[in-house]
Amino acid sequence: MNKLEFLGRGSGYHTKEGNTAAYIRKNETLLLIDCGETVFKRILEKELVEGIKEIHVLITHMHSDHIGSLGGFIGFCHWKYKIVTKVYFNEKEKISIFLELLGLKEGESFIIDDANNKQIDSLGLKFSASITKHVKNLNTYSYKLEFDNGNDIFYSGDTYETNFDLIPYLESGNLIYHDTCLNDNEENVHTSLRVLSKIVPKKYRNQVYCIHIDGENFIVQAKKQGFNVVDVV
């Protein structure tokens, strides 16, 4: 079964758990989803770039807990390994300006592409981004990863909605990694555990992995409802 591994699983202000970031490492290729403030340090600790020749980074949005160490990571990969990192984001100009303000040069240490129907042959997958709802002042994207073999994966990013029909998706044996929190107030820009429990029937909850967690008691409460919580190893 295709699964994601994680370098962190916490919300932006629950730093004990690290910033939420997922990855796949296979066939000398590293695919990273987001690269927040705590992520580059974890990459170094796990030596994830050792033996890697091809790096792809999917960006969900431009909050600092999702792109805060992206510049350092790209610079390191270019300086030490001569790898040009391919970054995917549907607002190419914004992410390019951000990285260039950090002293990086497009075409030298990184390449920007949109995230519409892209293929990574070495991982046997294709992916697409779709806009979702999070905050008013910037756009946020979720991702669907479709694999040549086995189940597919939906990665919600930060959101207070589920922007597709998840029941048929789960019925087909696919996995969902979904932003989930204990906070349940009206102004919440994330998906509360209560809301997720309303939209996911109990029989499918073992296919849903909670990410971006926001409190000490979250894991107990999520598992009590039948959901999985991602591990950080």
Phi and psi in degrees as a GROMACS rama.xvg file:
@    title "Ramachandran Plot"
@    xaxis  label "Phi"
@    yaxis  label "Psi"
@TYPE xy
-74.7912  128.362  ASN-2
-138.319  160.499  LYS-3
-96.9457  150.666  LEU-4
-106.187  160.419  GLU-5
-131.217  142.645  PHE-6
-98.3457  -14.2625  LEU-7
-168.955  161.176  GLY-8
-141.563  12.7553  ARG-9
-96.4582  162.712  GLY-10
-74.1312  171.854  SER-11
-58.2831  -30.8871  GLY-12
-108.571  5.42681  TYR-13
-108.951  70.1394  HIS-14
-71.0522  -16.435  THR-15
-57.0545  -34.3062  LYS-16
-89.5355  -2.76141  GLU-17
76.11  157.411  GLY-18
-68.0488  139.136  ASN-19
-65.9392  122.89  THR-20
-155.117  133.96  ALA-21
-113.483  160.793  ALA-22
-154.311  160.311  TYR-23
-128.937  129.753  ILE-24
-124.538  114.848  ARG-25
-163.384  141.676  LYS-26
53.8337  45.3026  ASN-27
62.2266  21.3087  GLU-28
-123.739  137.606  THR-29
-118.635  124.068  LEU-30
-110.247  123.468  LEU-31
-119.04  134.746  LEU-32
-108.15  107.085  ILE-33
72.5888  155.3  ASP-34
-149.533  71.6216  CYS-35
-73.3484  -173.544  GLY-36
-57.8022  -35.3235  GLU-37
-92.6457  -3.63843  THR-38
-78.2763  -43.1793  VAL-39
-57.8784  -41.8573  PHE-40
-58.6126  -42.9662  LYS-41
-66.0475  -37.267  ARG-42
-60.8912  -43.53  ILE-43
-65.4108  -43.2108  LEU-44
-61.5603  -36.3037  GLU-45
-89.9883  -3.25383  LYS-46
52.6523  44.7032  GLU-47
-69.4393  -21.8612  LEU-48
-89.3224  -13.2275  VAL-49
-60.0467  125.766  GLU-50
79.7292  3.45667  GLY-51
-91.3776  140.307  ILE-52
-118.878  -13.2062  LYS-53
-140.782  125.502  GLU-54
-126.254  131.164  ILE-55
-125.262  134.525  HIS-56
-126.058  121.182  VAL-57
-96.5245  129.42  LEU-58
-109.009  129.977  ILE-59
-86.5526  -39.3781  THR-60
-170.261  176.732  HIS-61
-104.506  25.0844  MET-62
-68.8239  149.99  HIS-63
-65.4302  -26.5966  SER-64
-76.7498  4.35937  ASP-65
-121.556  -19.1584  HIS-66
-132.915  8.40118  ILE-67
-61.5393  -28.2247  GLY-68
-116.19  16.5698  SER-69
-60.5953  -43.2727  LEU-70
-62.1305  -44.9415  GLY-71
-62.7727  -40.3914  GLY-72
-64.212  -46.8515  PHE-73
-62.4657  -45.2691  ILE-74
-61.7829  -42.2689  GLY-75
-62.6623  -45.8875  PHE-76
-62.9765  -35.8091  CYS-77
-74.9291  -42.635  HIS-78
-67.1664  -47.1254  TRP-79
-89.3728  -35.5946  LYS-80
-116.417  -2.24248  TYR-81
58.2253  33.3075  LYS-82
-96.6101  130.812  ILE-83
-92.3114  113.507  VAL-84
-78.6274  133.64  THR-85
-97.5685  118.893  LYS-86
-108.55  132.59  VAL-87
-114.445  124.798  TYR-88
-161.578  138.056  PHE-89
-79.1625  3.19418  ASN-90
-122.343  75.0777  GLU-91
-60.503  -40.6167  LYS-92
-65.3863  -40.4132  GLU-93
-63.0473  -47.6292  LYS-94
-69.9683  -31.8899  ILE-95
-66.7289  -44.1606  SER-96
-62.5102  -44.1675  ILE-97
-55.2217  -48.9619  PHE-98
-70.1263  -36.4288  LEU-99
-69.0973  -32.0659  GLU-100
-65.109  -21.2129  LEU-101
-87.7649  0.977542  LEU-102
96.1395  7.49949  GLY-103
-91.5959  157.705  LEU-104
-122.994  123.638  LYS-105
-65.6985  135.662  GLU-106
91.9313  -15.679  GLY-107
-104.77  -57.3239  GLU-108
-108.471  -16.2672  SER-109
-150.595  157.312  PHE-110
-128.558  138.425  ILE-111
-106.642  136.001  ILE-112
-139.04  158.6  ASP-113
-75.6594  172.05  ASP-114
-113.765  41.1434  ALA-115
-107.134  110.867  ASN-116
52.7632  53.3668  ASN-117
-97.6123  149.87  LYS-118
-119.379  136.869  GLN-119
-118.33  99.0052  ILE-120
-61.9782  -38.6515  ASP-121
-66.9512  -19.57  SER-122
-105.112  -5.10941  LEU-123
62.3324  44.7384  GLY-124
-147.002  158.034  LEU-125
-128.336  157.458  LYS-126
-145.741  157.354  PHE-127
-144.897  149.314  SER-128
-104.555  149.743  ALA-129
-138.117  141.004  SER-130
-68.7063  143.985  ILE-131
-136.889  177.677  THR-132
-103.854  127.084  LYS-133
-140.655  -77.241  HIS-134
-126.195  163.032  VAL-135
-77.6311  -28.1177  LYS-136
-93.9334  3.16677  ASN-137
-155.953  156.81  LEU-138
-86.3252  147.362  ASN-139
-130.169  145.718  THR-140
-128.414  141.473  TYR-141
-100.34  166.416  SER-142
-131.554  141.809  TYR-143
-111.205  127.871  LYS-144
-109.005  120.402  LEU-145
-111.371  122.293  GLU-146
-99.9282  148.978  PHE-147
-62.3531  -34.9952  ASP-148
-129.346  136.917  ASN-149
88.665  -168.187  GLY-150
-72.1885  160.233  ASN-151
-99.4128  172.683  ASP-152
-134.674  134.849  ILE-153
-108.96  130.122  PHE-154
-119.718  114.394  TYR-155
-74.6844  -24.5197  SER-156
63.8492  -168.244  GLY-157
-80.2353  124.491  ASP-158
-163.481  154.434  THR-159
-110.279  16.2873  TYR-160
-138.439  166.782  GLU-161
-112.688  111.692  THR-162
-91.5208  30.2062  ASN-163
-158.674  170.794  PHE-164
-81.2638  101.191  ASP-165
-80.8366  -21.0931  LEU-166
-63.2151  -52.5286  ILE-167
-59.5419  -33.6586  PRO-168
-63.0221  -44.9724  TYR-169
-71.5531  -36.2438  LEU-170
-59.3687  -29.841  GLU-171
-82.1829  1.75435  SER-172
89.4779  11.546  GLY-173
-81.3364  167.011  ASN-174
-110.783  149.957  LEU-175
-125.241  130.423  ILE-176
-108.946  114.395  TYR-177
-127.279  133.297  HIS-178
-52.5982  124.402  ASP-179
-145.577  139.688  THR-180
-145.008  165.118  CYS-181
-81.1482  -32.4336  LEU-182
-56.6075  130.352  ASN-183
-135.362  30.6375  ASP-184
-83.5164  168.848  ASN-185
-64.8256  -29.9834  GLU-186
-90.0656  9.86187  GLU-187
-62.312  130.579  ASN-188
-100.8  9.9248  VAL-189
-123.062  173.018  HIS-190
-92.1235  119.095  THR-191
-74.8373  157.793  SER-192
-60.5438  -35.063  LEU-193
-62.6134  -45.3105  ARG-194
-66.2209  -43.9518  VAL-195
-61.5438  -37.3353  LEU-196
-66.1754  -29.5917  SER-197
-70.7769  -35.4949  LYS-198
-95.6731  -15.4566  ILE-199
-112.174  114.392  VAL-200
-60.53  150.938  PRO-201
-56.4705  -35.4499  LYS-202
-69.0178  -14.7601  LYS-203
-107.802  -1.84182  TYR-204
-67.1413  -22.6272  ARG-205
-71.882  -8.51242  ASN-206
-97.0176  2.24625  GLN-207
-113.199  124.427  VAL-208
-109.159  125.285  TYR-209
-81.6913  136.059  CYS-210
-131.268  166.92  ILE-211
65.1629  42.6996  HIS-212
-72.4809  153.951  ILE-213
-126.894  12.5688  ASP-214
-169.29  161.943  GLY-215
-61.5716  -34.4019  GLU-216
-90.6216  2.07908  ASN-217
-62.7617  -46.8821  PHE-218
-60.5295  -43.9896  ILE-219
-61.2302  -44.9483  VAL-220
-67.7804  -40.7045  GLN-221
-65.6701  -44.0265  ALA-222
-68.8777  -30.8178  LYS-223
-62.678  -31.3887  LYS-224
-85.466  -1.81281  GLN-225
96.0491  3.56587  GLY-226
-87.088  157.787  PHE-227
-89.7448  156.593  ASN-228
-123.683  131.136  VAL-229
-63.1305  145.977  VAL-230
-95.7123  148.704  ASP-231
-115.48  112.673  VAL-232
